[in-house]
Amino acid sequence: MAKKRRTKQRKSTRGRHNQSQTSTMSSEDSYAVQSGRQSSDGTPSEHANSDGNNTAMTSIIGTDEEHHHDESDLDEDVDEDDMISIYPASQYPRVSASHRVETPFSPDSHAVDSDMAASTRSLWAQDLDYREIHGRRYCREYYMPNDDIEQWRMSLQHQVFMHVLDGELTLVPLQNPEHILDIGTGTGEWAIKMAELQPQCEVVGTDIAAIAETKSVPMNVFFEIEDAEDWDRHPDMYDLIHFRLMEGAFRNWSFVYDNTFFSLKPGGWIEVQDFVSAEGFTQFLSQFPDNSAMHELLRDLLIASEKSGRPRGTYHLEPRLLMEAGFVDVRVTEYSIPITVAEASAGKIWLISCLDSFEAHCLRLLTEYIRLSIHTRMD
């Protein structure tokens, strides 16, 4: 965990809290970083043990070795028969950030008998910019798809995180939060569960695609179309800003972290959770000759991501980036996740997610930036 300090001029030093490795089903690492924020006079804030903005980053590392935890007690919802996306794509267009009207959430202001309702913030269809490429659906220039196949994989990844973190949505010690922001919310599973856990808190999930569930969700969760690289958020507003599985999502992570710092309350937290696959891929590639097609594929994938302007890798998990933005006391928590075929195990779900990810990660990058034909890519 890490604490984040911030001066009134937003020039205070940034610290990073310890990240925690998260166990998943592949050879990857998971980190959780939290940081607190302090006022310019150095006095503690009302949040946690620090008055600085807190930052939490999590990355997940998986291994091929058996994990020391017993995975037989995994919840029933990770069984193969249940591995389906429970949040279908939204059919309702939304309003872009420039047309968004934000109103404070108050549980008493909603004269509704049920705690579940439709998300009331809308968007405009023209803001979505969906593109069909080689049979997969994408949004704008982002190289990861967002169709039903990918949404199913996102649901698997959410289940892995829930298992790795022992059912916890966050490692941040939240105390009566009022506003939480989930960047890159995807299907919205994390935001919906957080809204259920914190009914007095307004939870906002943002994404460039409208695939989050908007019906029968808690009344304190809202989904909006927004690109975090076009930051349009109020200063000193959020208790927690959450990022998960955002590797390769942004051109400029420093800009995103700077604005995250800007929008956090003194004592607020940033949490970044992701998989670190370097060690796992090294072990995987060691099974192939140096000149194998697999080595060439992964090399081309990295080159293509660089050409796209959104390089893949773990650069965004570097504590230095958070410290340069003003965060302090950054902590990294790491978890190991083995790849396994054991029944009803997080490792098996992670393995399925990894196998399904090859096309998702490679298709658009290799055909647009390496100019491989679709037939070559499929081979």
C-alpha positions as a Python dict, from the first residue, in 0.01 Angstrom:
ca = {
    (1, 'M'): (0, 0, 0),
    (2, 'A'): (115, 355, -56),
    (3, 'K'): (14, 699, 56),
    (4, 'K'): (-23, 997, -165),
    (5, 'R'): (54, 1351, -58),
    (6, 'R'): (-61, 1652, -244),
    (7, 'T'): (-3, 2024, -204),
    (8, 'K'): (-272, 2278, -269),
    (9, 'Q'): (-94, 2352, -596),
    (10, 'R'): (-95, 1980, -681),
    (11, 'K'): (284, 1971, -666),
    (12, 'S'): (337, 1762, -356),
    (13, 'T'): (545, 1449, -392),
    (14, 'R'): (377, 1132, -493),
    (15, 'G'): (421, 809, -303),
    (16, 'R'): (314, 460, -373),
    (17, 'H'): (172, 197, -141),
    (18, 'N'): (271, -165, -152),
    (19, 'Q'): (125, -368, -431),
    (20, 'S'): (7, -720, -369),
    (21, 'Q'): (55, -1003, -609),
    (22, 'T'): (-268, -1176, -697),
    (23, 'S'): (-298, -1544, -779),
    (24, 'T'): (-453, -1627, -1113),
    (25, 'M'): (-469, -1924, -1337),
    (26, 'S'): (-183, -1828, -1559),
    (27, 'S'): (181, -1760, -1513),
    (28, 'E'): (132, -1402, -1411),
    (29, 'D'): (162, -1174, -1109),
    (30, 'S'): (-97, -946, -956),
    (31, 'Y'): (-12, -628, -770),
    (32, 'A'): (-217, -400, -549),
    (33, 'V'): (-93, -51, -475),
    (34, 'Q'): (-254, 194, -236),
    (35, 'S'): (-145, 541, -140),
    (36, 'G'): (-268, 816, 87),
    (37, 'R'): (-281, 1186, 30),
    (38, 'Q'): (-171, 1459, 269),
    (39, 'S'): (-248, 1828, 286),
    (40, 'S'): (21, 2083, 212),
    (41, 'D'): (77, 2155, 581),
    (42, 'G'): (160, 1792, 648),
    (43, 'T'): (-134, 1729, 878),
    (44, 'P'): (-308, 1396, 844),
    (45, 'S'): (-632, 1372, 656),
    (46, 'E'): (-948, 1217, 789),
    (47, 'H'): (-892, 902, 583),
    (48, 'A'): (-720, 590, 705),
    (49, 'N'): (-378, 647, 858),
    (50, 'S'): (-271, 915, 618),
    (51, 'D'): (-393, 1248, 503),
    (52, 'G'): (-240, 1195, 167),
    (53, 'N'): (-421, 1041, -125),
    (54, 'N'): (-392, 666, -112),
    (55, 'T'): (-288, 467, -414),
    (56, 'A'): (-343, 99, -471),
    (57, 'M'): (-195, -92, -762),
    (58, 'T'): (-247, -462, -813),
    (59, 'S'): (-87, -687, -1069),
    (60, 'I'): (-127, -1061, -1102),
    (61, 'I'): (143, -1315, -1176),
    (62, 'G'): (64, -1673, -1258),
    (63, 'T'): (292, -1974, -1244),
    (64, 'D'): (282, -2322, -1383),
    (65, 'E'): (342, -2459, -1036),
    (66, 'E'): (63, -2567, -809),
    (67, 'H'): (-53, -2282, -590),
    (68, 'H'): (-21, -2326, -215),
    (69, 'H'): (-385, -2232, -160),
    (70, 'D'): (-652, -2499, -180),
    (71, 'E'): (-860, -2408, -482),
    (72, 'S'): (-1125, -2670, -421),
    (73, 'D'): (-1326, -2427, -213),
    (74, 'L'): (-1381, -2193, -505),
    (75, 'D'): (-1732, -2053, -520),
    (76, 'E'): (-1985, -2235, -732),
    (77, 'D'): (-1997, -1949, -979),
    (78, 'V'): (-1661, -2049, -1123),
    (79, 'D'): (-1778, -2392, -1237),
    (80, 'E'): (-1754, -2453, -1610),
    (81, 'D'): (-2130, -2467, -1649),
    (82, 'D'): (-2162, -2128, -1487),
    (83, 'M'): (-1884, -1952, -1676),
    (84, 'I'): (-2101, -1712, -1872),
    (85, 'S'): (-2118, -1336, -1877),
    (86, 'I'): (-2402, -1226, -1653),
    (87, 'Y'): (-2398, -870, -1783),
    (88, 'P'): (-2514, -850, -2146),
    (89, 'A'): (-2414, -560, -2365),
    (90, 'S'): (-2616, -246, -2312),
    (91, 'Q'): (-2843, -137, -2597),
    (92, 'Y'): (-2881, 213, -2464),
    (93, 'P'): (-2662, 493, -2602),
    (94, 'R'): (-2500, 740, -2363),
    (95, 'V'): (-2397, 1103, -2346),
    (96, 'S'): (-2031, 1191, -2389),
    (97, 'A'): (-1837, 1370, -2118),
    (98, 'S'): (-1895, 1709, -2278),
    (99, 'H'): (-2272, 1657, -2253),
    (100, 'R'): (-2276, 1489, -1915),
    (101, 'V'): (-2464, 1643, -1625),
    (102, 'E'): (-2345, 1518, -1289),
    (103, 'T'): (-2585, 1539, -997),
    (104, 'P'): (-2490, 1441, -641),
    (105, 'F'): (-2628, 1104, -541),
    (106, 'S'): (-2855, 1090, -239),
    (107, 'P'): (-3026, 764, -137),
    (108, 'D'): (-3316, 963, 8),
    (109, 'S'): (-3376, 1151, -317),
    (110, 'H'): (-3498, 846, -508),
    (111, 'A'): (-3865, 773, -450),
    (112, 'V'): (-3840, 413, -562),
    (113, 'D'): (-3957, 110, -368),
    (114, 'S'): (-3673, -114, -485),
    (115, 'D'): (-3300, -72, -433),
    (116, 'M'): (-3243, -193, -788),
    (117, 'A'): (-3327, 15, -1094),
    (118, 'A'): (-3196, 115, -1433),
    (119, 'S'): (-2885, 329, -1449),
    (120, 'T'): (-3020, 676, -1525),
    (121, 'R'): (-2729, 832, -1710),
    (122, 'S'): (-2748, 795, -2085),
    (123, 'L'): (-2516, 833, -2380),
    (124, 'W'): (-2536, 912, -2747),
    (125, 'A'): (-2498, 631, -2999),
    (126, 'Q'): (-2263, 834, -3218),
    (127, 'D'): (-2013, 847, -2934),
    (128, 'L'): (-1961, 470, -2943),
    (129, 'D'): (-1779, 438, -3277),
    (130, 'Y'): (-1798, 60, -3297),
    (131, 'R'): (-1600, -109, -3575),
    (132, 'E'): (-1634, -463, -3710),
    (133, 'I'): (-1290, -601, -3796),
    (134, 'H'): (-1237, -961, -3907),
    (135, 'G'): (-1553, -1072, -3732),
    (136, 'R'): (-1480, -903, -3398),
    (137, 'R'): (-1624, -576, -3265),
    (138, 'Y'): (-1394, -295, -3152),
    (139, 'C'): (-1436, 61, -3031),
    (140, 'R'): (-1234, 346, -3182),
    (141, 'E'): (-861, 270, -3216),
    (142, 'Y'): (-841, 46, -2909),
    (143, 'Y'): (-706, -293, -3014),
    (144, 'M'): (-901, -510, -2768),
    (145, 'P'): (-1249, -626, -2877),
    (146, 'N'): (-1566, -567, -2673),
    (147, 'D'): (-1808, -817, -2827),
    (148, 'D'): (-1993, -1099, -2651),
    (149, 'I'): (-1692, -1330, -2670),
    (150, 'E'): (-1469, -1076, -2496),
    (151, 'Q'): (-1736, -993, -2238),
    (152, 'W'): (-1749, -1361, -2145),
    (153, 'R'): (-1371, -1356, -2096),
    (154, 'M'): (-1399, -1041, -1882),
    (155, 'S'): (-1643, -1225, -1658),
    (156, 'L'): (-1393, -1508, -1616),
    (157, 'Q'): (-1121, -1260, -1522),
    (158, 'H'): (-1349, -1099, -1264),
    (159, 'Q'): (-1406, -1440, -1104),
    (160, 'V'): (-1031, -1499, -1091),
    (161, 'F'): (-973, -1168, -914),
    (162, 'M'): (-1248, -1240, -664),
    (163, 'H'): (-1087, -1573, -580),
    (164, 'V'): (-735, -1432, -559),
    (165, 'L'): (-844, -1147, -330),
    (166, 'D'): (-1051, -1380, -109),
    (167, 'G'): (-1377, -1229, -222),
    (168, 'E'): (-1267, -868, -167),
    (169, 'L'): (-1330, -609, -437),
    (170, 'T'): (-1046, -386, -322),
    (171, 'L'): (-749, -387, -86),
    (172, 'V'): (-809, -22, 0),
    (173, 'P'): (-931, 46, 358),
    (174, 'L'): (-1236, 251, 263),
    (175, 'Q'): (-1415, 441, 540),
    (176, 'N'): (-1762, 566, 450),
    (177, 'P'): (-1674, 660, 89),
    (178, 'E'): (-1898, 904, -96),
    (179, 'H'): (-1767, 879, -453),
    (180, 'I'): (-1586, 595, -630),
    (181, 'L'): (-1472, 596, -995),
    (182, 'D'): (-1400, 280, -1195),
    (183, 'I'): (-1194, 355, -1507),
    (184, 'G'): (-1232, 107, -1793),
    (185, 'T'): (-1531, -55, -1624),
    (186, 'G'): (-1601, -297, -1911),
    (187, 'T'): (-1902, -512, -1823),
    (188, 'G'): (-1938, -317, -1499),
    (189, 'E'): (-1923, -620, -1268),
    (190, 'W'): (-1677, -457, -1028),
    (191, 'A'): (-1869, -127, -1014),
    (192, 'I'): (-2203, -303, -957),
    (193, 'K'): (-2065, -515, -675),
    (194, 'M'): (-1897, -212, -517),
    (195, 'A'): (-2225, -19, -530),
    (196, 'E'): (-2397, -308, -354),
    (197, 'L'): (-2123, -315, -91),
    (198, 'Q'): (-2132, 64, -38),
    (199, 'P'): (-2502, 162, -77),
    (200, 'Q'): (-2445, 518, 50),
    (201, 'C'): (-2170, 581, -206),
    (202, 'E'): (-2208, 691, -569),
    (203, 'V'): (-2012, 455, -793),
    (204, 'V'): (-1941, 566, -1150),
    (205, 'G'): (-1800, 332, -1414),
    (206, 'T'): (-1654, 480, -1732),
    (207, 'D'): (-1552, 315, -2058),
    (208, 'I'): (-1526, 394, -2428),
    (209, 'A'): (-1776, 113, -2501),
    (210, 'A'): (-2131, 67, -2374),
    (211, 'I'): (-2118, -293, -2259),
    (212, 'A'): (-2202, -250, -1891),
    (213, 'E'): (-2535, -366, -1753),
    (214, 'T'): (-2778, -76, -1706),
    (215, 'K'): (-3091, -258, -1592),
    (216, 'S'): (-3162, -404, -1250),
    (217, 'V'): (-2849, -251, -1101),
    (218, 'P'): (-2812, -68, -769),
    (219, 'M'): (-2949, 286, -783),
    (220, 'N'): (-2615, 428, -672),
    (221, 'V'): (-2418, 297, -972),
    (222, 'F'): (-2393, 487, -1301),
    (223, 'F'): (-2215, 412, -1628),
    (224, 'E'): (-2082, 676, -1864),
    (225, 'I'): (-1901, 679, -2196),
    (226, 'E'): (-1567, 851, -2145),
    (227, 'D'): (-1207, 818, -2255),
    (228, 'A'): (-979, 865, -1954),
    (229, 'E'): (-726, 1034, -2182),
    (230, 'D'): (-985, 1310, -2226),
    (231, 'W'): (-1012, 1357, -1850),
    (232, 'D'): (-1320, 1553, -1747),
    (233, 'R'): (-1356, 1501, -1372),
    (234, 'H'): (-1391, 1738, -1080),
    (235, 'P'): (-1093, 1797, -850),
    (236, 'D'): (-1081, 1661, -494),
    (237, 'M'): (-1393, 1449, -545),
    (238, 'Y'): (-1325, 1075, -526),
    (239, 'D'): (-1241, 850, -234),
    (240, 'L'): (-1118, 576, -467),
    (241, 'I'): (-1028, 563, -836),
    (242, 'H'): (-994, 206, -955),
    (243, 'F'): (-814, 58, -1258),
    (244, 'R'): (-821, -310, -1348),
    (245, 'L'): (-673, -494, -1649),
    (246, 'M'): (-577, -175, -1830),
    (247, 'E'): (-245, -291, -1978),
    (248, 'G'): (-201, -119, -2314),
    (249, 'A'): (-511, 95, -2270),
    (250, 'F'): (-350, 440, -2271),
    (251, 'R'): (-92, 628, -2471),
    (252, 'N'): (22, 833, -2173),
    (253, 'W'): (-6, 677, -1829),
    (254, 'S'): (163, 973, -1662),
    (255, 'F'): (-118, 1198, -1784),
    (256, 'V'): (-380, 956, -1649),
    (257, 'Y'): (-209, 929, -1310),
    (258, 'D'): (-166, 1307, -1286),
    (259, 'N'): (-537, 1356, -1343),
    (260, 'T'): (-625, 1076, -1106),
    (261, 'F'): (-427, 1257, -839),
    (262, 'F'): (-608, 1579, -929),
    (263, 'S'): (-952, 1423, -886),
    (264, 'L'): (-887, 1233, -562),
    (265, 'K'): (-983, 1379, -226),
    (266, 'P'): (-706, 1437, 25),
    (267, 'G'): (-672, 1092, 176),
    (268, 'G'): (-823, 929, -132),
    (269, 'W'): (-687, 618, -298),
    (270, 'I'): (-588, 494, -641),
    (271, 'E'): (-584, 119, -698),
    (272, 'V'): (-430, -41, -1007),
    (273, 'Q'): (-476, -415, -1057),
    (274, 'D'): (-323, -607, -1346),
    (275, 'F'): (-152, -926, -1454),
    (276, 'V'): (225, -947, -1498),
    (277, 'S'): (297, -1221, -1746),
    (278, 'A'): (668, -1178, -1818),
    (279, 'E'): (787, -1469, -1605),
    (280, 'G'): (508, -1693, -1724),
    (281, 'F'): (573, -1616, -2090),
    (282, 'T'): (945, -1678, -2041),
    (283, 'Q'): (870, -2023, -1906),
    (284, 'F'): (618, -2081, -2183),
    (285, 'L'): (857, -1976, -2461),
    (286, 'S'): (1133, -2195, -2319),
    (287, 'Q'): (934, -2492, -2450),
    (288, 'F'): (989, -2375, -2811),
    (289, 'P'): (1302, -2330, -3026),
    (290, 'D'): (1435, -1973, -3044),
    (291, 'N'): (1328, -1939, -3407),
    (292, 'S'): (981, -2083, -3352),
    (293, 'A'): (660, -1926, -3478),
    (294, 'M'): (556, -1866, -3117),
    (295, 'H'): (862, -1649, -3050),
    (296, 'E'): (792, -1458, -3370),
    (297, 'L'): (426, -1410, -3277),
    (298, 'L'): (499, -1260, -2936),
    (299, 'R'): (777, -1043, -3078),
    (300, 'D'): (545, -909, -3348),
    (301, 'L'): (275, -846, -3088),
    (302, 'L'): (503, -620, -2885),
    (303, 'I'): (617, -436, -3198),
    (304, 'A'): (258, -387, -3312),
    (305, 'S'): (148, -251, -2974),
    (306, 'E'): (436, -1, -2986),
    (307, 'K'): (328, 110, -3334),
    (308, 'S'): (-30, 151, -3213),
    (309, 'G'): (85, 403, -2953),
    (310, 'R'): (-45, 188, -2668),
    (311, 'P'): (246, -41, -2579),
    (312, 'R'): (179, -356, -2383),
    (313, 'G'): (379, -438, -2072),
    (314, 'T'): (399, -352, -1704),
    (315, 'Y'): (523, 4, -1738),
    (316, 'H'): (203, 137, -1579),
    (317, 'L'): (275, -65, -1263),
    (318, 'E'): (604, 112, -1195),
    (319, 'P'): (594, 284, -851),
    (320, 'R'): (799, 567, -1000),
    (321, 'L'): (505, 681, -1213),
    (322, 'L'): (283, 717, -907),
    (323, 'M'): (550, 894, -708),
    (324, 'E'): (610, 1139, -991),
    (325, 'A'): (238, 1220, -990),
    (326, 'G'): (242, 1303, -619),
    (327, 'F'): (147, 974, -455),
    (328, 'V'): (336, 858, -146),
    (329, 'D'): (376, 537, 53),
    (330, 'V'): (315, 321, -251),
    (331, 'R'): (278, -45, -165),
    (332, 'V'): (285, -341, -400),
    (333, 'T'): (109, -668, -320),
    (334, 'E'): (182, -966, -541),
    (335, 'Y'): (-2, -1295, -581),
    (336, 'S'): (103, -1600, -780),
    (337, 'I'): (-152, -1785, -992),
    (338, 'P'): (-77, -2129, -1130),
    (339, 'I'): (-213, -2262, -1454),
    (340, 'T'): (-396, -2581, -1374),
    (341, 'V'): (-670, -2803, -1512),
    (342, 'A'): (-809, -2894, -1171),
    (343, 'E'): (-1186, -2888, -1164),
    (344, 'A'): (-1359, -2584, -1015),
    (345, 'S'): (-1029, -2401, -965),
    (346, 'A'): (-927, -2043, -1027),
    (347, 'G'): (-628, -2181, -1217),
    (348, 'K'): (-852, -2355, -1466),
    (349, 'I'): (-1063, -2044, -1521),
    (350, 'W'): (-746, -1843, -1573),
    (351, 'L'): (-619, -2100, -1821),
    (352, 'I'): (-941, -2074, -2021),
    (353, 'S'): (-916, -1694, -2015),
    (354, 'C'): (-555, -1707, -2138),
    (355, 'L'): (-637, -1942, -2424),
    (356, 'D'): (-927, -1722, -2533),
    (357, 'S'): (-707, -1412, -2511),
    (358, 'F'): (-472, -1500, -2799),
    (359, 'E'): (-709, -1386, -3071),
    (360, 'A'): (-830, -1090, -2864),
    (361, 'H'): (-478, -958, -2814),
    (362, 'C'): (-336, -1040, -3156),
    (363, 'L'): (-605, -1001, -3422),
    (364, 'R'): (-627, -625, -3471),
    (365, 'L'): (-267, -547, -3377),
    (366, 'L'): (-108, -796, -3614),
    (367, 'T'): (-338, -731, -3910),
    (368, 'E'): (-322, -350, -3888),
    (369, 'Y'): (34, -283, -3773),
    (370, 'I'): (233, -589, -3886),
    (371, 'R'): (15, -632, -4196),
    (372, 'L'): (-31, -1003, -4150),
    (373, 'S'): (-319, -1144, -4349),
    (374, 'I'): (-612, -1288, -4161),
    (375, 'H'): (-520, -1632, -4298),
    (376, 'T'): (-161, -1602, -4175),
    (377, 'R'): (-285, -1488, -3838),
    (378, 'M'): (-524, -1782, -3808),
    (379, 'D'): (-246, -2027, -3896),
}
